């Protein structure tokens, strides 16, 4: 089976990265994780990646000051250097420039904690509760230049319960993310393979 070489970008604990890497251990999964990159050198996810047998690398965005393209060029070089074919953003807390997004167009996916197009951006759980929504959830989508505006690949729905705080809701949504992302990434790989 021809598996796509997967790069994963993280910024923190890497729980979605871990879910993806574990899914990739299945012999019929269509992706093979070859590199995890964090923009934060102290991200817990870097150690998790190494423990799971995936190469990891820290590229500290702070070292590049305001030069976002220089930072992203370094990431791009690392990804292309190991032959990455598809990228999963898994809690990567940087908005990517049009240069990077267009360079990887059709090969770049993200997970967002809301039922897009509802609540792009930050503080999604608080916003859903305050709006009185009955349900919330998460979306895996193609990344485009517009933040959280790319076409959805798949979604998971989570009920909002009486008395929910943003943290309580976030914990339930995160559990849904861990189930959704591997399935949605497999769909994205199938879409990409059909175009190649």
Backbone bond lengths (Angstrom), bond angles and torsions (degrees), N, CA, C in turn:
res aa  C-N    CA-C-N  psi(-1)  N-CA   C-N-CA  omega(-1)  CA-C   N-CA-C  phi
1 X - - - 1.452 - - 1.530 109.56 -
2 X 1.299 115.60 131.38 1.455 120.65 179.59 1.530 109.86 -83.10
3 X 1.333 116.12 105.76 1.463 120.72 -177.53 1.526 109.33 -95.82
4 X 1.333 116.06 138.47 1.463 120.30 178.31 1.523 109.84 -76.77
5 X 1.326 115.08 139.50 1.464 120.47 179.73 1.528 108.40 -78.18
6 X 1.328 115.34 120.49 1.465 123.13 -170.33 1.524 111.89 -104.79
7 X 1.332 115.52 129.84 1.459 121.68 169.18 1.524 108.38 -108.63
8 X 1.324 116.98 140.58 1.470 121.52 -178.54 1.520 108.43 -124.61
9 X 1.326 116.52 127.56 1.464 121.63 178.17 1.522 109.47 -106.32
10 X 1.336 115.60 130.14 1.461 121.86 -177.63 1.529 110.21 -132.73
11 X 1.332 114.67 169.40 1.468 119.73 172.96 1.523 112.75 -132.78
12 X 1.335 117.42 -14.54 1.466 118.51 -171.95 1.513 113.81 -139.19
13 X 1.332 115.64 -125.02 1.466 121.78 -172.51 1.523 113.03 -67.89
14 X 1.316 117.19 -25.69 1.464 119.67 175.65 1.514 114.78 74.46
15 X 1.354 117.81 32.04 1.466 118.30 -178.73 1.519 112.00 -69.36
16 X 1.327 118.10 -37.68 1.468 119.63 176.29 1.524 111.08 -70.26
17 X 1.326 116.46 -37.40 1.471 119.83 174.60 1.524 109.78 -57.72
18 X 1.328 116.47 -44.55 1.462 121.22 -179.67 1.530 110.56 -61.54
19 X 1.343 116.90 -42.79 1.466 120.59 178.32 1.527 111.04 -61.36
20 X 1.334 116.62 -40.39 1.464 120.42 178.92 1.524 111.46 -66.64
21 X 1.325 116.09 -46.64 1.474 119.83 -177.96 1.528 110.37 -62.42
22 X 1.332 116.59 -41.04 1.473 119.17 178.79 1.530 110.88 -64.69
23 X 1.340 116.88 -38.66 1.465 119.85 177.42 1.524 111.02 -62.98
24 X 1.317 115.79 -34.76 1.473 121.03 -178.23 1.524 113.06 -68.27
25 X 1.332 118.06 -12.03 1.468 120.05 178.64 1.532 111.52 -75.39
26 X 1.336 116.48 -16.63 1.469 118.88 176.83 1.524 108.94 -67.85
27 X 1.332 117.38 134.57 1.473 119.53 -174.59 1.522 114.04 -62.25
28 X 1.332 117.41 -24.37 1.467 119.48 -178.00 1.527 112.51 -100.51
29 X 1.363 117.45 10.46 1.467 118.46 179.60 1.533 108.87 -76.49
30 X 1.347 118.21 138.82 1.469 119.80 -170.19 1.532 116.22 -83.53
31 X 1.331 118.28 7.97 1.466 119.78 179.64 1.521 110.46 -131.91
32 X 1.320 114.80 152.36 1.466 122.51 179.31 1.528 107.89 -127.42
33 X 1.348 118.66 111.25 1.465 120.04 -177.40 1.524 111.65 -71.15
34 X 1.336 115.74 120.29 1.463 119.06 -176.20 1.532 112.17 -112.92
35 X 1.349 117.91 -17.04 1.459 119.19 -178.79 1.527 110.59 -160.24
36 X 1.336 115.34 134.08 1.462 122.55 171.39 1.523 107.25 -114.37
37 X 1.334 116.07 128.35 1.468 121.45 179.38 1.519 108.71 -120.36
38 X 1.337 116.63 134.05 1.460 121.91 172.75 1.518 109.87 -118.03
39 X 1.330 115.90 142.75 1.470 120.40 173.92 1.521 111.04 -84.70
40 X 1.332 117.00 -2.63 1.464 121.51 178.03 1.529 108.26 -120.64
41 X 1.322 117.56 115.28 1.469 120.28 -175.20 1.525 114.22 -60.62
42 X 1.355 117.13 -25.15 1.466 119.49 -177.84 1.522 112.42 -96.68
43 X 1.325 119.08 13.26 1.467 122.02 -179.70 1.523 110.82 -61.83
44 X 1.331 115.22 130.36 1.472 120.72 178.88 1.525 111.47 -59.02
45 X 1.314 115.85 -31.16 1.457 120.04 -176.40 1.517 114.07 -61.55
46 X 1.331 117.26 -25.38 1.474 119.72 179.15 1.526 110.53 -63.84
47 X 1.337 116.42 -43.77 1.469 120.09 178.41 1.521 110.74 -67.15
48 X 1.354 116.41 -38.64 1.464 119.74 178.37 1.522 110.36 -61.22
49 X 1.343 116.46 -43.39 1.466 119.95 179.97 1.516 110.92 -59.52
50 X 1.329 116.20 -45.29 1.466 120.04 -179.65 1.525 110.84 -63.46
51 X 1.337 116.33 -40.13 1.468 120.36 178.87 1.529 110.98 -64.13
52 X 1.325 116.01 -29.03 1.467 121.05 178.56 1.527 112.36 -87.57
53 X 1.325 116.74 0.78 1.457 121.04 175.93 1.518 115.19 84.89
54 X 1.349 116.54 20.12 1.464 120.49 179.59 1.523 108.95 -108.70
55 X 1.301 117.47 134.11 1.468 121.38 177.38 1.522 109.74 -59.14
56 X 1.327 116.19 140.31 1.465 119.31 179.38 1.517 109.95 -135.17
57 X 1.321 114.03 156.08 1.456 120.95 -173.30 1.521 108.68 -150.72
58 X 1.329 116.74 137.80 1.467 121.19 173.35 1.525 108.61 -104.61
59 X 1.334 115.24 129.36 1.463 121.57 172.92 1.522 105.72 -125.59
60 X 1.328 115.86 98.71 1.467 122.00 -172.15 1.528 110.69 -72.63
61 X 1.327 116.12 114.75 1.469 119.47 -178.75 1.526 112.04 -62.63
62 X 1.330 116.63 -26.48 1.469 119.96 -178.02 1.532 111.94 -64.59
63 X 1.321 116.25 -28.03 1.467 120.56 -179.09 1.531 111.99 -66.55
64 X 1.341 116.69 -15.90 1.462 120.51 -176.07 1.534 112.46 -103.46
65 X 1.331 116.28 2.44 1.461 119.72 179.32 1.518 111.44 57.39
66 X 1.318 115.94 -128.70 1.473 121.14 -179.01 1.523 113.01 -88.84
67 X 1.332 117.45 0.14 1.462 121.10 -175.99 1.533 110.11 -85.19
68 X 1.324 115.38 81.93 1.456 120.41 -176.94 1.521 111.95 -65.28
69 X 1.329 116.72 -35.28 1.470 118.50 -178.79 1.532 110.80 -66.92
70 X 1.327 117.31 -37.70 1.472 119.30 178.29 1.533 110.36 -63.51
71 X 1.329 116.31 -41.58 1.470 121.81 177.06 1.532 110.34 -60.81
72 X 1.323 115.70 -49.11 1.460 119.70 -178.09 1.526 112.12 -69.51
73 X 1.310 117.46 -30.21 1.463 120.38 176.29 1.521 110.88 -63.15
74 X 1.325 115.62 -37.29 1.465 120.80 177.81 1.539 110.38 -65.91
75 X 1.324 115.92 -42.08 1.467 120.17 176.60 1.528 109.84 -63.62
76 X 1.315 115.78 -47.17 1.460 121.35 -179.39 1.533 110.80 -57.39
77 X 1.323 116.38 -43.97 1.475 120.57 -179.96 1.527 111.03 -62.96
78 X 1.338 116.33 -40.62 1.466 119.59 179.84 1.528 110.76 -65.86
79 X 1.321 116.73 -41.56 1.465 121.04 -179.63 1.519 111.28 -67.29
80 X 1.321 116.48 -47.92 1.469 119.26 -178.72 1.529 110.65 -68.52
81 X 1.328 116.10 -29.32 1.461 120.52 179.83 1.516 113.93 -62.63
82 X 1.332 116.94 -26.64 1.476 120.56 177.84 1.532 111.34 -109.10
83 X 1.335 115.99 13.22 1.461 119.98 173.62 1.515 116.11 73.56
84 X 1.336 117.38 29.23 1.470 120.19 179.66 1.529 109.96 -61.00
85 X 1.339 114.93 136.90 1.470 121.22 -179.91 1.522 112.82 -110.49
86 X 1.326 117.07 -24.94 1.463 121.72 179.13 1.528 108.35 -144.03
87 X 1.337 115.83 143.21 1.468 121.36 -177.24 1.517 109.11 -119.06
88 X 1.333 115.80 134.33 1.459 122.02 172.31 1.526 108.72 -111.82
89 X 1.324 116.68 122.04 1.455 121.26 172.02 1.531 106.77 -84.80
90 X 1.322 116.24 122.58 1.466 120.76 -174.70 1.532 108.31 -130.14
91 X 1.324 115.05 80.54 1.463 119.26 -176.09 1.512 112.20 75.28
92 X 1.326 116.01 33.08 1.472 121.22 177.33 1.523 107.03 -87.74
93 X 1.335 115.63 110.57 1.467 120.55 -168.37 1.528 113.18 -95.27
94 X 1.323 114.93 46.86 1.460 120.91 174.21 1.523 108.14 -132.43
95 X 1.323 116.44 136.20 1.460 119.61 173.77 1.526 107.65 -80.17
96 X 1.319 115.83 123.50 1.461 120.59 -176.75 1.527 110.54 -80.71
97 X 1.331 115.86 146.44 1.466 120.55 -179.19 1.529 110.23 -75.00
98 X 1.329 116.58 159.66 1.468 119.65 175.35 1.532 112.40 -55.15
99 X 1.333 117.19 -33.85 1.468 120.04 179.51 1.529 110.94 -56.94
100 X 1.331 116.77 -49.38 1.464 120.59 -177.40 1.524 110.33 -70.47
101 X 1.332 116.74 -45.67 1.467 121.00 -177.69 1.526 110.75 -59.84
102 X 1.318 116.84 -42.75 1.466 119.50 -179.06 1.530 111.65 -71.51
103 X 1.323 115.55 -32.91 1.474 119.56 178.12 1.532 110.84 -63.54
104 X 1.329 116.49 -35.83 1.462 121.84 -177.22 1.538 112.27 -107.44
105 X 1.309 117.66 18.07 1.469 121.66 -177.43 1.527 111.29 -53.63
106 X 1.331 115.11 133.39 1.461 120.20 -179.46 1.508 114.26 79.81
107 X 1.332 116.34 -0.11 1.476 120.62 179.91 1.539 110.97 -132.18
108 X 1.347 116.00 17.79 1.467 121.86 -171.85 1.523 108.67 -132.00
109 X 1.342 116.62 117.95 1.464 120.93 -179.36 1.524 110.34 -123.25
110 X 1.333 115.21 157.48 1.459 121.73 -177.82 1.520 108.85 -140.56
111 X 1.336 115.79 154.43 1.456 120.84 170.39 1.514 108.28 -112.03
112 X 1.342 115.28 134.59 1.466 121.10 -176.60 1.522 108.80 -128.44
113 X 1.351 117.64 136.59 1.464 120.26 -175.89 1.526 114.06 -83.91
114 X 1.320 116.45 60.69 1.462 121.83 168.84 1.515 107.78 -163.51
115 X 1.324 115.11 169.54 1.461 120.73 175.66 1.517 107.70 -89.25
116 X 1.321 115.09 81.52 1.460 119.26 -178.60 1.534 109.96 -55.65
117 X 1.329 118.92 144.15 1.469 127.52 13.85 1.526 116.04 -81.97
118 X 1.344 117.82 3.08 1.463 119.07 176.31 1.528 110.47 -69.61
119 X 1.300 116.07 139.05 1.466 124.55 170.25 1.535 115.64 54.53
120 X 1.318 117.50 59.20 1.472 118.27 167.44 1.527 108.53 -67.85
121 X 1.326 115.89 162.34 1.465 118.78 177.34 1.523 112.79 84.07
122 X 1.324 115.21 -149.92 1.467 122.40 -169.66 1.534 112.67 -97.34
123 X 1.338 114.63 170.24 1.477 123.92 172.32 1.529 112.24 58.06
124 X 1.315 116.38 39.34 1.462 120.17 -173.17 1.526 112.48 -66.52
125 X 1.333 118.29 -37.97 1.462 120.97 -176.28 1.528 110.23 -67.17
126 X 1.319 116.40 -44.61 1.466 121.59 178.03 1.530 110.31 -61.24
127 X 1.307 116.07 -42.91 1.467 120.66 -177.90 1.535 110.80 -65.70
128 X 1.325 117.28 -39.82 1.469 120.47 179.84 1.527 111.22 -66.43
129 X 1.329 116.69 -41.53 1.470 120.77 178.30 1.523 110.23 -64.88
130 X 1.328 116.23 -47.67 1.466 120.11 -177.75 1.527 112.12 -64.05
131 X 1.324 117.18 -28.16 1.469 120.70 178.90 1.531 112.21 -77.99
132 X 1.342 116.59 -9.74 1.458 120.33 -178.84 1.519 113.63 77.01
133 X 1.334 117.09 22.45 1.459 120.75 -179.46 1.531 111.25 -64.49
134 X 1.324 116.16 147.33 1.466 121.37 177.16 1.526 111.13 -83.53
135 X 1.325 116.35 -24.76 1.462 119.46 -180.00 1.524 110.80 -143.48
136 X 1.314 113.03 160.00 1.459 121.89 -178.62 1.527 104.37 -140.26
137 X 1.300 118.81 -165.75 1.447 119.06 177.47 1.507 112.71 160.09
138 X 1.329 115.48 -151.13 1.458 120.90 -176.90 1.517 109.59 -146.29
139 X 1.321 114.82 157.23 1.466 122.41 -176.33 1.525 109.37 -135.10
140 X 1.311 116.73 132.56 1.467 121.05 166.76 1.526 106.20 -100.20
141 X 1.334 115.90 128.69 1.461 120.10 -174.17 1.522 111.10 -140.60
142 X 1.326 114.49 158.80 1.464 120.59 171.85 1.517 108.04 -69.91
143 X 1.314 117.73 140.51 1.463 121.45 179.97 1.528 109.04 -86.76
144 X 1.329 114.26 130.33 1.453 121.58 174.44 1.528 107.62 -125.79
145 X 1.323 116.70 176.59 1.458 120.54 -177.85 1.534 111.32 -61.47
146 X 1.322 118.02 -36.94 1.464 121.06 176.01 1.524 110.17 -73.45
147 X 1.319 117.83 124.64 1.465 121.97 -174.84 1.538 110.44 -60.79
148 X 1.336 116.06 124.93 1.467 123.76 178.00 1.528 112.55 58.73
149 X 1.334 116.85 29.22 1.464 120.51 -178.41 1.528 114.11 -111.41
150 X 1.332 117.07 -2.41 1.463 119.32 -178.67 1.516 111.97 -70.12
151 X 1.332 116.07 160.68 1.462 122.04 -177.95 1.528 111.31 -60.58
152 X 1.348 117.11 132.68 1.464 119.94 177.61 1.537 111.19 -65.63
153 X 1.316 115.30 144.55 1.471 121.90 173.44 1.520 109.04 -99.16
154 X 1.336 115.91 -41.51 1.468 121.09 178.25 1.525 108.69 -165.58
155 X 1.347 115.63 160.32 1.463 121.24 179.73 1.524 109.97 -137.68
156 X 1.327 115.38 157.08 1.464 121.74 171.19 1.520 107.82 -129.01
157 X 1.326 116.36 137.44 1.466 121.66 -176.64 1.523 110.44 -105.65
158 X 1.332 115.09 142.12 1.459 122.51 -179.54 1.530 107.36 -132.08
159 X 1.358 118.60 127.45 1.463 118.70 178.73 1.529 111.19 -68.70
160 X 1.320 115.34 145.02 1.469 120.50 171.62 1.528 106.85 -92.11
161 X 1.316 115.97 124.41 1.461 121.01 -174.77 1.520 110.91 -101.41
162 X 1.328 115.17 154.74 1.462 121.05 178.54 1.521 109.47 -57.09
163 X 1.324 116.02 132.73 1.463 120.13 178.63 1.513 114.55 84.49
164 X 1.327 117.48 1.96 1.466 120.16 178.93 1.527 110.95 -60.04
165 X 1.318 115.44 136.61 1.463 121.53 166.88 1.525 107.13 -100.14
166 X 1.331 117.82 163.14 1.463 118.28 176.31 1.531 112.73 -55.19
167 X 1.329 117.89 -37.50 1.468 120.32 -179.45 1.529 111.89 -67.66
168 X 1.328 115.92 -41.11 1.472 119.52 178.84 1.523 110.51 -63.63
169 X 1.319 115.74 -44.50 1.454 120.49 179.51 1.532 110.80 -65.76
170 X 1.331 116.41 -41.49 1.466 121.25 179.00 1.527 111.07 -58.29
171 X 1.339 116.98 -40.16 1.464 120.26 -178.86 1.525 110.91 -64.63
172 X 1.333 116.75 -40.84 1.470 119.67 179.13 1.522 111.20 -70.27
173 X 1.323 116.86 -39.38 1.467 120.00 177.79 1.521 109.98 -63.82
174 X 1.342 116.95 -39.57 1.466 118.89 -179.41 1.527 111.48 -62.95
175 X 1.333 116.81 -38.43 1.473 118.73 176.64 1.533 110.12 -61.83
176 X 1.334 116.09 -39.20 1.470 120.11 177.41 1.533 110.79 -65.66
177 X 1.330 116.57 -37.89 1.470 120.88 178.44 1.524 110.62 -57.92
178 X 1.332 116.29 -43.23 1.464 120.74 -176.20 1.529 111.71 -64.41
179 X 1.345 116.68 -27.49 1.461 120.95 175.80 1.537 111.15 -82.46
180 X 1.328 114.87 -40.16 1.465 120.48 -174.19 1.523 113.46 -72.17
181 X 1.336 117.18 -45.61 1.471 119.45 -168.20 1.528 112.59 -59.92
182 X 1.338 119.59 -45.87 1.475 117.30 179.18 1.530 113.06 -60.24
183 X 1.340 117.07 -39.49 1.468 119.92 179.46 1.531 110.82 -66.16
184 X 1.336 115.73 -44.43 1.463 119.65 -178.49 1.524 111.61 -67.76
185 X 1.332 117.22 -37.44 1.464 119.47 177.78 1.520 110.67 -64.34
186 X 1.322 117.03 -37.90 1.469 119.94 176.95 1.529 110.28 -60.96
187 X 1.346 116.44 -40.53 1.476 120.28 176.48 1.518 110.60 -63.33
188 X 1.327 116.47 -42.74 1.470 120.79 179.79 1.531 110.23 -62.19
189 X 1.319 116.70 -40.71 1.473 119.83 178.77 1.526 110.62 -63.14
190 X 1.328 116.58 -40.67 1.463 120.46 178.87 1.516 110.64 -63.32
191 X 1.322 116.63 -41.86 1.471 121.40 178.20 1.521 110.51 -61.67
192 X 1.344 115.09 -45.30 1.464 120.00 -178.28 1.534 110.66 -65.68
193 X 1.309 116.98 -43.28 1.480 120.48 -179.93 1.526 111.19 -61.91
194 X 1.338 115.85 -35.64 1.463 119.57 -179.63 1.526 111.60 -67.27
195 X 1.334 115.95 -23.76 1.470 119.99 -179.57 1.521 113.23 -89.05
196 X 1.334 115.60 -21.62 1.471 119.80 -175.64 1.531 110.88 -72.84
